[in-house]
Amino acid sequence: MASSTTQVALIVGASRGIGRQLAIDLSRSGYVVVVAAKTTSDASKAHPFPPDPNSHQSTISTVEREIREAGFEASAVTVDTRDFDSIQRMVDETIRIYGRLDILVYNSGAIWWASVENTPMKRFQLMQKVNVEGLYGTIQACLPRFRDNGWKGRVIVVSPPIYSRFFRGKTAYAMGKVGMSILTKGLAMDWEREGKKNMAITSIWPATAIQSAATESMGREENWKDLRKPTIYSDAILAMLRAPTSTVNGCLELDEDFLRKTGVTDFDKYSLIPGSKPRRIMPAEFPDLTVKEQADEGRRVDSTKSRAAKL
């Protein structure tokens, strides 16, 4: 069981890359961490240890061992984010071990970047199940636990700002990822309307490519000059968790830009190759999604109430 003052963070998609780094950095910052993903291993037999953090040798089992051997608290819990029953078991196991849940980070994701013509139906379905459906199911399973906390908690989602260039060349992938960002916006509106002032959901996306399993296709060292270390992502998320809920709820942020808001000016320390200047891959500005009639809901419909009336 966690103490009454220790916050428990559930990180879904924590076996490699950014997720692993976040789990390690949150544990160093005083959080109890639950690392969740599909694949496990016998961490006692891992050689070398710790394994390459961007390889399949890195699993939630080895991440748990890394954190525990550093003197911090962590537990590995398996989950298949395509299966809602598996998601519910993950959340239930988190509560069984630590008695509470304060923070959810959804880093799990499936990637296939190609035109619609070259994206098979099975690939499309996998991305929707792991990305947007997996996030929705995980939030659904966590909401009762946040309620148990008196509606006090944080959700961090790995999804992008919404802008048209993001769709180009990867429409099927973008459909799911932008759907995740819409969930961030919509759930934030729910909480604001319901007066849940101690809840916040925030999306975060990299301004510059980050070294991870997803960027292994960039090749060897000649391309590493355009990569940053995953510590920039975990630093930004830690800053989000420290920020007042009112300043981050419903925001779609970039790691670098959010850190600049907090006063960070030195980004050279995040370059994978010392002295390099990684190319920014995201726009400098994004469209405003609000409209002039933003506050006008008209006659609001609540399907749960209309269905109850019919029954």
C-alpha positions in Angstrom: 0.0 0.0 0.0 1.2 3.5 -0.8 1.2 6.1 2.0 -1.5 8.7 2.2 1.0 11.3 0.8 2.6 9.3 -1.9 1.1 9.6 -5.3 0.7 6.5 -7.5 1.2 6.9 -11.3 0.0 4.3 -13.7 2.0 4.4 -17.0 0.5 2.4 -19.8 3.1 1.7 -22.5 6.2 1.8 -20.2 8.3 -1.1 -21.5 10.7 0.9 -23.8 11.7 4.3 -25.0 9.8 7.3 -23.7 7.5 5.2 -21.4 10.5 3.6 -19.7 12.3 7.0 -19.2 9.1 8.5 -17.8 8.7 5.6 -15.3 12.3 6.0 -14.1 12.1 9.8 -13.8 8.8 9.8 -12.0 10.1 7.2 -9.5 13.2 9.4 -8.9 10.8 12.3 -8.3 9.0 10.5 -5.5 6.1 8.9 -7.3 5.2 5.2 -6.8 5.1 3.8 -10.4 3.0 1.0 -12.0 4.6 0.1 -15.3 2.1 -1.5 -17.7 2.5 -3.1 -21.2 1.8 -6.4 -22.9 5.2 -8.1 -22.8 7.1 -9.4 -19.7 10.3 -11.2 -19.3 12.5 -12.8 -16.6 14.3 -9.7 -15.5 16.7 -11.7 -13.3 18.2 -13.2 -16.5 18.5 -10.0 -18.5 22.0 -9.6 -19.9 23.3 -7.0 -20.2 21.4 -5.2 -17.6 19.8 -2.7 -18.0 19.1 -3.7 -21.6 19.0 -1.3 -24.6 15.9 0.8 -23.6 14.7 0.9 -27.3 15.0 -2.9 -27.9 12.6 -5.7 -27.3 14.9 -6.9 -24.4 13.5 -3.9 -22.5 10.1 -5.0 -20.9 8.0 -3.9 -18.0 9.9 -6.6 -16.0 13.3 -5.0 -16.6 12.0 -1.5 -16.0 10.5 -2.6 -12.7 13.9 -4.1 -11.8 15.8 -0.9 -12.8 13.5 1.2 -10.6 13.7 -1.1 -7.6 17.5 -1.5 -7.8 17.7 2.3 -7.7 15.9 2.2 -4.4 12.5 3.3 -5.5 9.0 1.6 -5.6 7.5 0.1 -8.8 5.4 -2.8 -9.9 5.0 -4.3 -13.4 1.4 -5.1 -14.4 0.5 -6.7 -17.8 -2.2 -5.3 -20.0 -3.5 -5.7 -23.5 -5.0 -2.3 -24.4 -7.1 -3.9 -27.1 -9.1 -5.8 -24.5 -11.2 -3.8 -22.0 -11.3 -6.7 -19.5 -7.5 -6.7 -19.5 -7.5 -2.9 -18.9 -9.9 -3.3 -16.0 -7.7 -6.0 -14.5 -4.7 -3.7 -14.8 -6.5 -0.9 -12.9 -7.8 -3.3 -10.3 -4.3 -4.7 -9.7 -2.9 -1.2 -9.3 -5.5 -0.6 -6.5 -4.9 -4.0 -5.0 -1.1 -3.4 -4.7 -1.1 0.3 -3.7 -4.7 1.1 -2.6 -5.0 4.2 -4.8 -4.5 5.8 -8.2 -3.5 9.5 -8.7 -2.0 9.8 -12.2 -2.6 8.0 -15.5 -0.2 8.4 -18.4 -1.3 6.7 -21.6 1.8 6.2 -23.8 0.7 3.0 -25.5 0.5 3.3 -29.3 0.5 1.5 -32.6 2.1 3.2 -35.7 1.7 2.7 -39.4 2.5 5.7 -41.6 1.2 5.3 -45.2 -1.4 6.5 -47.6 -5.0 5.2 -47.2 -4.5 3.0 -50.2 -1.4 1.4 -48.5 -2.9 1.0 -45.1 -4.6 -2.5 -44.8 -7.8 -2.8 -42.8 -6.0 -4.9 -40.2 -3.4 -2.2 -39.6 -6.2 0.5 -39.4 -8.1 -1.6 -36.9 -5.1 -2.2 -34.7 -4.3 1.5 -34.5 -7.8 2.4 -33.5 -7.9 -0.3 -30.9 -4.6 0.5 -29.3 -4.7 4.2 -29.7 -8.1 5.8 -29.3 -10.1 2.8 -28.0 -7.4 1.8 -25.6 -7.2 5.3 -24.2 -11.0 5.5 -23.9 -11.2 2.2 -22.1 -8.3 3.0 -19.8 -9.9 6.3 -18.8 -13.3 4.6 -18.3 -11.6 2.1 -16.0 -9.7 4.8 -14.0 -12.6 7.2 -13.5 -14.1 5.3 -10.5 -10.7 5.4 -8.9 -10.4 9.1 -9.3 -13.9 9.4 -7.8 -12.6 7.4 -4.8 -9.9 10.2 -4.4 -12.6 12.8 -4.2 -12.1 13.7 -7.9 -8.5 14.6 -7.6 -6.1 13.3 -10.2 -4.2 13.8 -13.5 -4.3 12.2 -16.9 -1.5 12.7 -19.5 -2.1 11.6 -23.1 0.5 11.1 -25.8 -1.3 12.8 -28.7 -0.8 15.8 -30.9 -2.2 19.3 -31.4 -4.9 19.3 -34.0 -3.8 20.8 -37.4 -4.3 19.7 -41.0 -0.6 19.0 -41.9 -0.6 16.1 -39.4 -3.0 14.1 -41.6 -0.7 14.1 -44.6 0.7 10.7 -45.6 -0.6 9.0 -42.4 -4.4 9.5 -42.4 -5.3 6.2 -40.7 -2.8 6.9 -37.9 -3.9 10.5 -37.6 -7.5 9.5 -37.2 -6.7 7.7 -34.0 -4.2 10.1 -32.6 -6.4 13.2 -33.3 -9.2 11.2 -31.8 -7.2 11.0 -28.6 -6.7 14.7 -28.6 -10.4 15.2 -29.0 -10.9 13.0 -26.0 -8.5 15.3 -24.1 -10.6 18.4 -25.1 -13.9 16.8 -24.5 -13.2 15.2 -21.1 -11.7 18.5 -19.9 -14.9 20.2 -20.8 -16.9 17.6 -18.9 -14.8 18.2 -15.8 -15.0 21.9 -16.1 -18.8 21.8 -16.5 -19.1 19.4 -13.5 -17.0 21.5 -11.2 -14.2 18.9 -10.9 -11.5 21.6 -10.3 -8.9 19.1 -9.0 -8.9 17.0 -12.2 -6.9 17.7 -15.3 -6.2 15.9 -18.6 -3.4 17.2 -20.9 -2.0 15.9 -24.2 1.7 16.1 -25.0 3.6 15.6 -28.2 7.3 16.1 -29.2 8.3 19.3 -30.9 11.4 17.5 -32.2 11.9 13.8 -32.8 12.9 11.8 -29.7 15.1 8.7 -29.5 12.8 5.8 -29.0 11.8 2.4 -30.5 9.7 4.4 -33.0 12.7 6.3 -34.3 15.0 3.3 -34.7 14.1 3.4 -38.4 16.0 6.6 -38.7 19.2 4.6 -39.0 22.5 4.9 -37.3 24.5 7.9 -36.1 24.4 10.0 -39.2 20.7 10.7 -38.5 21.0 11.0 -34.7 21.8 14.7 -34.9 18.0 15.3 -35.4 17.1 13.4 -32.2 16.6 14.5 -28.6 16.9 12.4 -25.5 13.6 11.1 -24.0 14.3 13.1 -20.8 12.8 16.2 -22.4 9.5 14.4 -22.5 9.6 13.2 -18.9 10.8 16.7 -17.8 7.8 18.3 -19.5 5.3 15.8 -18.0 6.7 16.3 -14.5 6.2 20.0 -15.0 2.6 19.4 -16.1 1.9 17.3 -13.0 3.3 20.2 -10.8 1.2 22.9 -12.6 -2.2 24.0 -11.3 -5.0 22.0 -12.9 -6.6 25.1 -14.3 -3.6 25.9 -16.4 -3.2 22.5 -18.1 -6.7 21.0 -18.3 -7.7 20.4 -21.9 -4.4 21.7 -23.3 -2.6 20.1 -26.3 1.0 20.8 -25.6 4.4 20.3 -27.1 7.2 19.2 -24.8 9.6 22.0 -25.7 7.0 24.8 -25.8 5.5 23.8 -22.4 9.0 23.7 -20.8 9.6 27.2 -22.2 6.5 28.4 -20.4 8.0 27.2 -17.2 11.2 29.1 -17.7 13.4 26.5 -19.3 15.9 28.0 -21.8 18.6 25.4 -22.2 17.6 22.7 -24.6 21.1 21.8 -25.8 21.2 19.3 -22.9 18.5 17.3 -24.5 20.3 16.8 -27.8 21.2 13.1 -28.4 24.4 14.2 -30.1 26.2 16.9 -28.1 26.4 20.2 -30.0 23.8 19.2 -32.5 20.7 21.3 -33.2 17.8 18.8 -33.8 15.3 20.0 -36.5 11.9 21.0 -35.1 9.2 18.8 -36.8 6.1 20.6 -35.5 4.7 24.0 -36.5 5.5 27.1 -34.5 1.8 28.0 -34.1 -1.4 26.0 -34.2 -5.0 26.9 -35.2 -7.4 28.1 -32.6 -10.1 25.4 -32.3 -12.7 27.7 -30.6 -15.5 29.5 -32.5 -17.4 32.7 -31.9 -20.4 30.8 -30.6 -18.2 28.6 -28.3 -20.4 29.2 -25.2 -23.7 28.5 -27.1 -24.7 24.9 -26.5 -28.3 25.4 -27.6 -30.6 22.7 -26.2 -28.1 20.2 -24.7 -29.0 16.6 -25.1 -28.0 13.9 -22.5 -28.6 10.4 -23.9 -28.4 8.9 -20.4 -31.3 11.0 -19.2 -33.4 10.6 -22.3 -33.0 6.8 -22.3 -33.9 6.6 -18.6 -37.1 8.6 -19.3 -38.1 6.1 -21.9 -37.5 3.2 -19.5 
